[in-house]
Amino acid sequence: MCKIPETDLGIKDLDFKSRRGKFVAKLTDGREIVIPVSFFPDIKNLSVKDREDWMILDDQYFTFHNLTRIYAVTDLLRL
């Protein structure tokens, strides 16, 4: 993976357990963004167990073991 040009912002952690129907993205600048899972239909269609099987790639991307799509930190900020 390569870094997104003109940004140093990254993803530190994802939390799919603390809020029902939403997830929290913890960013490297200290912000936490709460996002409805419904904004990402591919993620919404994953089982609760599969949502916990995520991985962060190159600090700026994330995906799931049972999903082929890769999301970027910019996908979270455009909402």
N, C-alpha and C positions, 0 to 999 in steps of 0.2 A: 504494500500500500504506500501511497505517497501522501504527504501532508496537503491540506487544502491551502491554496495560495492566500496570502494576506490575512491569515488568522493563526493565532497561537492557542486559541480556545480549544479545550479538550473535554473529554468525558472521563470523570473519575469513577463513577459508580452508577448503577441503575437499581431501582427498587420497585418491584412489582407487587410487593406484599402489603405495604403499609396503608394503601388507599384503594378501596374497592372501585374497579372500573377505570383506574388511573395509574400512571406510573410516575416516579420521580427520577429525573436525570440530574445527578450532581456533577457540576461542571468544575473545571480546574481553577476558575476564578472565584470560587466560593458560592456561586449562585446555585439554587436548586429550582428546577422547572417542573411543575406538575402538569402532566399532559394526559388528556383522556385517551385511553387505549383505542377508542373508536376512531381516532384520527389516523390510525395505522391499521387498516383492515387485515393485513397479513399477520400482524401481531395479535390482533383481537381473535383471529381464528385459531391461534395456538392454544393448546391446553394450558391450564395453570401450571402444571409441572414443566411443560416445554418452555414457558416464559421465564422460568428460573434458570434455564440452561443457555444463558447468553454469554457473549464474550465481547470485550472491547479490543478493537484492532487499531494499532498505531495512534492511540489516544483520541482519535477524532471520528472513529467509526464504530458501529456495533452491529452484531448479527446474532443469530440463534443457531444452534446445532441442527435443528430441524427446519430451517428456513434458508433459502438460497439468496434472498435479498440482503443487501448491506445498506445500512442507514448511516448518514453522516450527521455530525453535530449541527450542521446547517439545516438539516431536515427538522430538527427540534426547534430551531430558532425561527423558522419561517411560519410557524403556526399562528 
